[in-house]
Amino acid sequence: KQEVTQIPAALSVPEGENLVLNCSFTDSAIYNLQWFRQDPGKGLTSLLLIQSSQREQTSGRLNASLDKSSGRSTLYIAASQPGDSATYLCAVVKDSWGKLQFGAGTQVVVTP
Amino acid sequence: NAGVTQTPKFQVLKTGQSMTLQCAQDMNHNSMYWYRQDPGMGLRLIYYSASEGTTDKGEVPNGYNVSRLNKREFSLRLESAAPSQTSVYFCASLRGDRVTEAFFGQGTRLTVV
């Protein structure tokens, strides 16, 4: 059974510092990995999607890497801002039905 | 562009009551999903529908039923609500190609007392 783990569960950094969020998964046979952002009381917003054939994906200040062989993905957020405060979730798609297997998330607080 | 729309946003039920959560997407997606989110556990799949007319169980289907009414709409029904079903429920959709990104609704916060 695929398990997805995100460590740490919570993270607090001062504004301007780079954020590094980790996601690990036990089964390397995945189709893709997706990073989401969730604000309190809100839905999930897709940040980045990395296909299984890709090593990384970038969007603005966000960069996500994928190492299937070691079962790891890392989300980097450059020059963090208070507006980056949220919970970040990673999820993998393991089968052809597009079902997502989620980690429990990392709650990030960026202090001014 | 509305994306994925869920109704209601909040609901309080008494134990044993029934209700239906509604979900609609306007992106012409083939696949739709229902997840529940509980503190510290991430999101878990309840049911999914790979295409209109088909539904399948996910990881935690007990106590729920679903209907894929048409390509746009996928509803989740609680026949006899229990306190263990207190959760936040999310509907999601994707094009149907497993390599595309998923889009989520804003969630329904359900409390069963």
HADDOCK unambig.tbl for C-alpha pairs under 7 A between the chains (distance, minus, plus):
assign (segid A and resid 31 and name CA) (segid B and resid 99 and name CA) 6.37 0.50 0.50
assign (segid A and resid 32 and name CA) (segid B and resid 99 and name CA) 6.22 0.50 0.50
assign (segid A and resid 42 and name CA) (segid B and resid 106 and name CA) 5.51 0.50 0.50
assign (segid A and resid 42 and name CA) (segid B and resid 107 and name CA) 6.91 0.50 0.50
assign (segid A and resid 43 and name CA) (segid B and resid 104 and name CA) 6.38 0.50 0.50
assign (segid A and resid 43 and name CA) (segid B and resid 105 and name CA) 5.84 0.50 0.50
assign (segid A and resid 43 and name CA) (segid B and resid 106 and name CA) 4.03 0.50 0.50
assign (segid A and resid 43 and name CA) (segid B and resid 107 and name CA) 5.75 0.50 0.50
assign (segid A and resid 44 and name CA) (segid B and resid 104 and name CA) 5.78 0.50 0.50
assign (segid A and resid 49 and name CA) (segid B and resid 101 and name CA) 6.34 0.50 0.50
assign (segid A and resid 51 and name CA) (segid B and resid 99 and name CA) 6.62 0.50 0.50
assign (segid A and resid 96 and name CA) (segid B and resid 98 and name CA) 5.59 0.50 0.50
assign (segid A and resid 97 and name CA) (segid B and resid 50 and name CA) 6.40 0.50 0.50
assign (segid A and resid 97 and name CA) (segid B and resid 98 and name CA) 6.27 0.50 0.50
assign (segid A and resid 98 and name CA) (segid B and resid 98 and name CA) 4.59 0.50 0.50
assign (segid A and resid 102 and name CA) (segid B and resid 42 and name CA) 5.85 0.50 0.50
assign (segid A and resid 102 and name CA) (segid B and resid 43 and name CA) 5.82 0.50 0.50
assign (segid A and resid 103 and name CA) (segid B and resid 42 and name CA) 5.61 0.50 0.50
assign (segid A and resid 104 and name CA) (segid B and resid 40 and name CA) 5.76 0.50 0.50
assign (segid A and resid 104 and name CA) (segid B and resid 41 and name CA) 5.25 0.50 0.50
assign (segid A and resid 104 and name CA) (segid B and resid 42 and name CA) 3.90 0.50 0.50
assign (segid A and resid 105 and name CA) (segid B and resid 42 and name CA) 6.65 0.50 0.50
